[in-house]
Amino acid sequence: MFKNEQINLEELPTVDTVTYTSISKTYLKVLLANRIIVFSIMLIALFLMKAYANNINFERSFSIFVIALLVVFVLNIILTILSFSKRQYALRTHDIIYTKGLLVNTVTTLPFIRIQHIEISRSFLARKLNLATLNIYSAGSSGENLSIKGLPLEAANRLNDHITSKLNE
């Protein structure tokens, strides 16, 4: 006999009660280095434009451009530092949860049953700092893929091994 009983929402577990694990604080150095490199390139490009520009209006407004770029740079650094603490993950019996974002907080929950495959990737800088990115790919064309950056290599390997063993059960 078919039953379709109502579920009391108050009795369901919430993700607020989950204890999250933060990613490596070393990854903050990678994020800050990336921002510094990008803004340095932008600043160099601005100075090169000034050196080769024949437009008097550009030369007059050059200092405004530099100040605006520096303000955006400082705000970007502040937001990067503040949002870093929001990058956390949790491993549960049947799924993995990843949360990130300061202004727009995103919580992604990926059930193990939906996982198609997992890989660990490491950039040049990540290898030097013993960090890794755990990429988890879900099944289905509209499935949510999950990428947890800034994990210590050992933690990424343990997560990979655990999830792989869950998939093989």
C-alpha positions, 0 to 999 in steps of 0.5 A: 500500500502506498503511503505519502506521510507528511514530514515535520520540518522541525524534526529534520537535522540542520546543517547548522549543527554540523562541526566544520573543518577549516581549510589550511591557513597556508591557502590564505597566502596563495589567495593573497599572492594571487591578488597581489600579482593580478593587481601588480599587473594592472598597476604596471599596465596603468603606468605603461598606458600613461607612458605611451598615452598622448591623451592629456585627459588620461594624464590628468585623470591618471592619479584618480585611476591609481587611487581607484585601483588601490582602493579596489585592491585594499577592499579585495584584500580585506574581503579575501581575509574576512571570507577565508574563515567561511571556507569549511567542509564537513564529512558525514556518513552519507555526504560531504558539505562545503561552505564558502562566501562572506557576502553570499554564503554558499553551502553545497551538500553532495551525497556520496551516492551522486559522486561519479569520480574524485581527483586531487590536483595541485598547482606549482605553488600548492606543491611547494606549500604542501596543499591540494584541491579535492575535485569531486564530480557528481553524476548527471549533466546538471549535477553539482561538482565540488572543489575544495581548495586549500586542503593539506595534502594529507587531508585531501588524500584521507578524504579521497580514500574515505570517499572512494571506499564509500563508493566501493561499498 
